[in-house]
Amino acid sequence: MSQKRKKRQNKQGPKASQNPMELQQTEKYKRFDPAARNLLWGDLVLLAACQMLLSAGIIGEGLANGVSLVGAVLLCAALYIQFGPKNRGPKTPRL
């Protein structure tokens, strides 16, 4: 059992040979954009609610198709935010 604990404690962290600036840059690019993440969660909830209402017979197929179309637009927007051009300008307004 003590060998398992040692294995768990010896997880590989950042390499000592990399300088801190390189580590910050690589971590910066690996992060998921919060706006894209929120759009994807909202899209998932919207589509799940739509499917539940459709299967219960509360909404019709035409409305469900319209909501699915809105979900597809939200998905495309989230993908553009996450993987689109990175130099979109500053996130805070200039005074």
SVG drawing of the C-alpha trace seen along z (x, -y; Angstrom):
<svg xmlns="http://www.w3.org/2000/svg" viewBox="-48 -57 65 59">
<polyline fill="none" stroke="black" stroke-width="0.4" points="0.0,0.0 2.9,-2.4 4.1,-1.8 0.8,-3.0 1.0,-6.2 4.5,-6.9 3.4,-6.4 0.6,-8.9 2.8,-11.4 5.4,-11.2 3.2,-12.7 5.2,-14.5 4.8,-18.3 6.3,-21.0 9.8,-20.3 12.5,-22.1 14.3,-22.9 11.5,-25.1 11.5,-28.7 8.4,-30.2 7.6,-32.3 7.3,-29.3 5.1,-27.5 2.7,-30.5 2.5,-30.7 1.7,-27.0 -0.9,-27.1 -2.5,-30.2 -3.1,-28.4 -4.4,-25.2 -7.2,-26.9 -10.8,-26.7 -12.3,-30.1 -15.0,-30.8 -17.4,-32.4 -17.2,-29.4 -17.7,-27.0 -20.7,-28.9 -22.2,-28.9 -21.7,-25.2 -23.3,-24.5 -26.3,-26.8 -26.6,-25.0 -26.6,-21.6 -29.3,-22.7 -31.4,-24.3 -31.3,-21.2 -32.0,-18.8 -35.0,-20.9 -36.2,-21.0 -35.9,-17.2 -37.7,-16.6 -40.6,-19.0 -40.8,-17.4 -41.0,-13.8 -43.6,-14.9 -45.7,-16.4 -45.7,-19.9 -44.1,-21.5 -44.4,-20.6 -41.8,-19.4 -41.6,-22.8 -40.7,-24.6 -38.3,-21.9 -36.5,-22.2 -36.3,-26.0 -34.8,-25.5 -32.3,-23.0 -31.3,-25.5 -30.7,-28.1 -28.6,-25.4 -26.5,-24.9 -25.9,-28.6 -24.8,-28.7 -22.5,-25.8 -20.9,-27.6 -20.4,-30.7 -18.8,-28.8 -16.4,-27.1 -15.5,-30.4 -14.8,-31.9 -12.7,-29.0 -10.8,-28.3 -11.1,-31.5 -8.5,-34.2 -6.7,-34.9 -5.9,-38.6 -9.4,-40.0 -8.1,-43.0 -8.1,-43.7 -10.8,-42.2 -11.3,-45.4 -12.3,-48.7 -9.7,-51.4 -10.3,-54.7"/>
</svg>
